[in-house]
Amino acid sequence: MNPCGFSFGMDVGACISSMAAGWVPDWLEPLLPFWPWAAVILALGIAYRIAGLPGITAAAAAIGYILGRRSVRTEDQFPHPDPAPPVKKKRKTLF
């Protein structure tokens, strides 16, 4: 049975794994869950190839900034004061 048939309850993971079964070597399959690390290492290698040490420094700074911003809890950072009571305004009338 082909797992890549389009249907409402299709298993996307089984479809991707069946497509990758012939393309990915056997020794590489256990390393697939660590693809984010591989992408970071590849990006650092490209940055080094293009810009040298300043490129790696800029890429590391960007990665640190992104990961640092994602780890901040913004809801606990600033306590919200109690809301002010609503102000009743006098309605303007014609007379």
N, C-alpha and C positions, 0 to 999 in steps of 0.2 A: 504494500500500500504506500502511496506517495504522501508523505506528511506535508508537502507543500501545496496541496489543493486548497484553493481559496474557499473558505466557508466561515460561518459566524463564530464557531468555537475553535478556530485553527490554532495549533500549537506552534507559535513562532520559533521557540527555542529548538524544537525537534526539526523544523524546516532548516534553520540555520546550521544545525549540527550535521544534518544529512548532506547539505551542500558543501560544507567544509570537510567532510570525511575524506574525500578524494584529494583535496588540495593541501591539507595540513599534514606535515609529517607526523609519525607516531610519537617522536620524542618531544614535539612541540605542544601536543594536546594537553598535557598536565599543566603547562605554563599559561594557557589561555585565560584563566581567571585573573591573572596578574597583568592584563593588557594595559591598565592605566600606568603602571610603572614603566612598561616598555615604551609607551607613548611619551612619557616624560623624558626618558633616556634618549629617545630618538630626537625629541625637540631640542634637548641640550646639545646633542651632537650636531644638529643642523645649525644651531646658534653659534657653536664654536667654529664650525666650518666657514660660516659667512662672516662673523664679526670677531672671532677669537675670544680672548678672555673678557673683554667688555660685553660681548654678546651673551656669554654664560652668566655674567653678573646680572645683566638686565633680565634674562629669562628667569633666573633664580629669584630676583626681586619680585617679578610679576607673579610667579608661583606662590611665593610667600605672602604677598599681598592678597591674592585671591583666597588662599586657604585661611589666612588670618581673618578676612572679612566674613567668611562662611562660618567661623567658629564663634562669632560674637552673638550673644543673646541680646537682641535689641529690646525685647519687651521688659527685661529686668534692669536694663541699664539706667533708665531714667524713670523714677517713680512718678506716676501721674497724680496731681493733686485732685481733691474732690471737686467735681464740677460746680460752678457757681449756680446759685438758684436763678431761675429765669426772671428776667426783669419785665414787669408789667408796664407797658407803655399806654399812655392815654390816647385813645383813638380820636382823631380829628373828626369833628362833625360839621355839618353845614351851618348850624345855628349855635 
